[in-house]
Amino acid sequence: MKIIGLTGGIGSGKSTASGYLADLGAVVVDLDKTGHEVLKQREIKDKLVNEFGSEILDGKGDIDRSRLGKRVFSDKGSLLKLNAIVHPAIDTIVREKAEEYRRQGVKAVVFEAAAMLEAGRNWQVDEVWVTLAPEDAVLQRLSTRPNYPEADVKARIRSQITNEERIRQADVVIDNAGTPEELRDKVKIEWEKLLERI
């Protein structure tokens, strides 16, 4: 079994690419969604409130991801503290899922994670695949989505590692400066190469 870590900056097309990989036969696990589930764990929530204060909670007493994001994505130190709290719990889930899929005889598992490289989690995968897009394309794509003001998008881009650093750590680079159809074709080519390696 090959474990692929699919990562990339905000708006780079990694979720679209993971959807294409699922269509091609990969088992895809969205670790960002897993992270959202981890935020609901009592122990994690308590640690986050102790670290960042009760202003990160919503009216029901749950973690408000938007408030937490505003707090951590403008400050690298806060982002490191967040990662130190949530990543051990995510690591446990990754290990369990990888073992489960190995037992099932799955050929390829894709762990999609926005901050895999920033968090130093590439040791969990056999290959790192990175989607890239220029900043102007990212801003254009996200301008059509609600809750993505340009200032917030730029702050998130600045909180992430550069595309040059992603390329340095990647086994496979997928340039997504073009159309969704072009991205689909590039993903299909890389999938076929992966099957040959397996």
N, C-alpha and C positions, 0 to 999 in steps of 0.2 A: 504494500500500500504506500502511495505517495501522499504526503501531507503538504499542501500548498498554503502558504501565507499570502493572502491577497491584500495589499494595502495601497494607500495613495492619499494625497491630500483631499481636503474638502472640495467637492465638485469635480473631482478628476475622473469620475465614471466608474469607480470600483464596484458600486452596487449594481450598475448596469452590466458590467463585466461578469460579476458573480452570477447574475441571472442567466447570462448566456452560457456560462459554465454549467449551471444546473440543467439547462436545456440539453447540453451535450452529454450529460450523464454523471457529472460530479455531484457528490454530496456536499452541500454548502451550509456552513454554520456561520451565522452573523454574530461575531463576538461583541459588537457594539450593543446588540439587543441583549446578549447575555449579560453585559455590563449593566444594562438598565435593570435587569432582574436582580442582579447582585445588590443594587442600591436599595432594594426592598428588604434585604436581610437586616434583622434588628441590630445585630452586632456592627455591621458596616454602617448603618444609618447613625447609630450612636457615636461611632468614631468620627464620622464626617461632621456631625453637629458639634462635637467637642473641638474639632480642628477649625471649622469655618463659621460656627455660630448658627443660631436658630433661624437666621434670615434666609437660609437655603431651603427652608421647609415651606410647603404650600399650606393652604387652609386646613387640610386634613391631617397634617403632621407628617406627610411623606416628603421625600427629597424632590424639590423642584429642579429638574435638570437644567432648565433655562437659567435660573438664578445661580445655580452651581457653576454652570458654564461661564456666565459673565464674570464670576469671581476668579475662576482658575485660568481661563484662556488669555487673560491680560497679564498674568504673572507666572513666570516659569517656576518659581519656587512653590507656589500653591499647586500648580499642575503636578509637580513631583510628589508633593504630599498626598494629593488625591490618588495618584497612581500607586503609591506605596500602600494605601489603604485597600484599594479595590482589586489590584492585580493578583495578589495571592489567592483570593477567592475565585477569580476567573481562571487562573492557572489550574486549579483543582478540576474545574468543569472541563477544561481543554483536555487534560489527561484522561478523564473518565470517558469523554466522547471519543477520543482517538482509540482507546482500548476497545470500546464498544464496536466501532466501525471496523477495526482490525479483526475482531472475532466474527463479524458478519461477512468478511471477505470483500469489503468495499475496495475498489481499485484506487480511487482518488478522492480525498477529502480537501475541501477548500475552507480554511478559516479566514473569513473576511474581517479585517480589523483596521480601523483608521489609524490608530497610534501604535501599531505593532513595533515599528522601528524606534519610535520615540521612547517606548517603554522597554526597549531591549528584550523583546519577546521572540526574536527570530530564531532562537534556539529550539523553539517548540515545533518548528516545521522543517521539511526537507528542502524546500525551495521557496524563495521569496519572489513573488510576482508584484510588480508595481505598475499602477496606472498613473499616467502623467498628463497634465493639461496646463497650458500657459495661463497666467493669472487673469488676463483679460477674458479668456474663454470661461474660466471659473466664475468670474463676476457676472458675465452675461447669463450663464446658465442659472445661477442662483437668484438673479434679479426677478425671475418669474415665480419664485417660491415664496410663500408667506413666511413671516418670522425670520427672514434673512436680510436684515438691513446691511447695506454695504460696509458700514463701519464694523459691524460684528463679524462679517465674513473676513474682512482684512485682519482683524485681531486674531481670528482663528488661524488664518494662513500664517501669520507671524509667529504663532505659538508652536507651529509644526516645523519639522526639519525641512530643509530646502529640497527641491527636486534633484539638485546635483548630489546631495547626500543620499537620497533614496536610490538614485541610479548606482551609486558606489556600492550599496549594500544589496542590490537586486540581482537575482539570477535571470529574471525575465523582465523586460521593460516593455510596456504597452503604451504607445503614444496615442492619446485620445484628444488630439487637437481637431479632429474632423467630425464626421457625422456618426450617428448611432450605428448605421449600416457598416461603415468602415471599421468601427470598433468591434462589431460582431465578427467581421471577417478576420481581423487580427487575433481575436480570442480563439477562433476556430483553428487557425494555423498553429497557435501555441498549444492548444489542446491536443492536436494531432501529433505534435512533436513530443508532448508529455507521454502519450500512449506508447510511442516508440521507445521512450526511455524506460517505461515500466516493463 
